[in-house]
Amino acid sequence: MLQTKMNREALGRLNTVLNRFTDSNVKVRQDRKTEALNSWQPIVEEIVDYVKERDNYGRFARLQIFPTGSYYERSKVGEPDEFDLMLVVDNLELDGDPYGEEENDGMSEPPPGFTRVMIDRGEEVLWQRESCANAQGMLNASRVKSVFARLVRDAIMIRELRFERNVNVISQGPAVTLKITNMNGREYSVDLTLAIRDKSWPDDAEEWRTRPRNGWPNPQLVQEIWRDGCHLVAKQPKGGNIPDREKGFLWRFSFSAAEKKLFLQGGHGEASSCRKQVLRILKALKEELNLHPLKSYHLKTMLLYECEVNPRPSQWSFDRLSERFMGLLQRLESCLQQANCPHYFIKHLNLLETISHQRCSELARMVQQIRLRPEQVLNGLIGQAN
């Protein structure tokens, strides 16, 4: 990996600048957090209640809201205007392999990170309504999401006058997105992602369970995450050679619950840890320097790898913020140069696969400029914010 040599004095100066950048460009205002939650939370709860009541076949009768994303991992940057909620379909909880090897549907092998779901015999009739499952009882992720999106739109149309604010629905990617504008004209984006809990641990992620470690995450937490399994969300893979007729039946593995545990219980969750701060700084730089199409998830993934490389709590103390910041920049630059960012749980899955090599090279050069003169870049952005 690339190395940047900085003496103790330079690291101390950078620490000071990083803290100033956090105060001026990163922190979320408490009053805006309260306003945001009051603006969207009652609406979402009412919509979810409507969906649970109005699905004529009771398929969504046991929806449970599971908060995910940066706000709930306490790594949100700037305005609190984007929120992620996973809606777990509790009555579809899977106790074993979501798709047994003995099942033969005539379809090709799911790509890494994806699976298919076969409904238990006797329950498939319920899901075959509105083509949510095929004749064999295989669950169609696209159709399930489409039915859910329709019920959300119905809820908004029927109860619109009661909301006393503007609510629009967008259905793209794995989520149904609500755009909510409050009485002060502020817009909030709330992603509702349907999910199925899978109590088993996917074979694709077996390497994570047995990965050699130096103490992070601790063995007890690894076992707890493994025992809890993961979730499946309705997201189709991009590209590939999968026939269109098969894509709708694919469910993507989601490790949101595991990531949330790692962030809140991973062993660096002490009050003296700079882990969340360094992630928030990088996310702010991504936005302010237009490092797109990099996503926050890329940065979070690299942070998790850095936590494994630096397993001791003392390595994440606030007086070592600059060291961890430079380490993350080096990892980011290296991944972009190789156009490869391994998924944290499914290591053979490349999160940069959909970004062109040319754009990865451009981003690597941009990150290199930050790494070579971090104080100058940060001070410039602080000046713009003030």
Protein Blocks (a to p, Z undefined) as FASTA:
>chain_A
ZZddddfklmmmmmmmmmmmmmmmmpccfklmmmmmmmmmmmmmmmmmmmmmmmmnommm
mcccddedjklnopaghjafbccdddddfklccfbdfbdfklcghiacddehiacdddde
hjlmmmmgghlacfkopacfklmmmmmmmmmmmmmmmmmmmnopacddddehjbdcdddd
dfkopacddddddddddfbdcfklmmmmmoccehiacfklmmmmmmnopaddddddeejj
bdfklmmmpccddfklmmmmmmmmnopapfkbcklmmmmmmmmmmmmnopafbdfklmmm
mmmmmmmmmmcfklmgfklmmmmmmmmmmmmmmmmmnopacdfklmmbcfklmpcfklmm
mmmmmmmmmmmmmmlmmmmmmmmmZZ
